[in-house]
Amino acid sequence: MRGQASRTLAITVAAIVITLASVAPATAGSRSDPNDVNGRLDIRWVGIHNEPHGWARLTLMFYDNFRRRALPKAHCSCARRVRVDLDRYVDGFYYRANGGIRFSYGDHGSSCCDVYKVERTSRTVLVVRYRVLADEGRTGHRVRARSDFVLADGTVEIDRTEPFYQPPP
């Protein structure tokens, strides 16, 4: 009887620990940006939510004049781009490929990167889940989004969000 009670107690404690670990508060950071540039890539909001097991969810929202076709195609040497600096060395770029939107994530100054499929939850919102690199965010980091868009007259509009602190995972 005593062995049965000890085993039941051990299973109960293990279940409680697993449950508490799965509902531990996740960390998140975000920044709004004013409607301040012309063009189709004016950023409205950027946010990151750290998820369990080394994953993060990055959400990027544009103003209503956003069009998917404004994003550059893969390997485009055009002056259009949408980039999120995720820490000192790691960033991500959005581009169009294979009929959808992709997110290239990693240290683009080295031989990298991981590519993830982007989900459009609405016409102006892009959401991507990515596995956080091991060296990213150990002590938290500053995040900033940026877009570059060339207008019909050749003017380049650059939109930069103010940086925000992303707590460590």
Number of C-alpha atoms within 10 A of each C-alpha: 6 7 8 9 10 11 12 12 12 12 12 12 12 12 12 12 11 11 11 11 11 13 9 9 11 14 15 18 16 19 17 14 18 12 13 13 16 16 21 22 29 28 27 20 18 24 20 22 19 23 19 15 10 12 15 20 16 21 20 20 23 20 19 15 12 18 14 16 11 17 22 21 18 14 9 12 9 11 12 20 21 23 19 22 19 25 18 12 13 19 21 21 21 25 24 19 14 8 6 12 22 22 26 20 24 22 18 14 10 8 7 11 16 13 15 16 16 21 15 17 11 9 14 18 20 21 20 19 19 21 15 20 14 8 10 17 17 10 10 13 17 16 24 21 25 18 23 22 25 19 13 8 6 8 10 16 19 19 23 17 20 14 15 17 16 23 18 14 20
